[in-house]
């Protein structure tokens, strides 16, 4: 078998080919992981307050301070259940 410039795959250097393959495999694993990860539930401010056993005003303060991320639009507060549980577990 003859290779152009003594390299297989049309002159593509072996190290470069390895890096390209690693990148493709890494991207594919990320896609698979994303598909297998269940979506996190979004909670209203009232539901989040009940779960965290705090007042709705406390949820608003946590959002304002950046402790949990607001996914809502405008004045609507929606927080991810996993984000809320992670913060609530770490603060206790």
ABEGO torsion letter per residue (X at the ends): XBBBGGBBGGGBBAAAAAAAAAAAAAAAAAAAAAAABBBBBBBBAAAAAAAAGBBAAAAAAAAAAGABBBABBEABBBBBAAAAAAAAAAAX
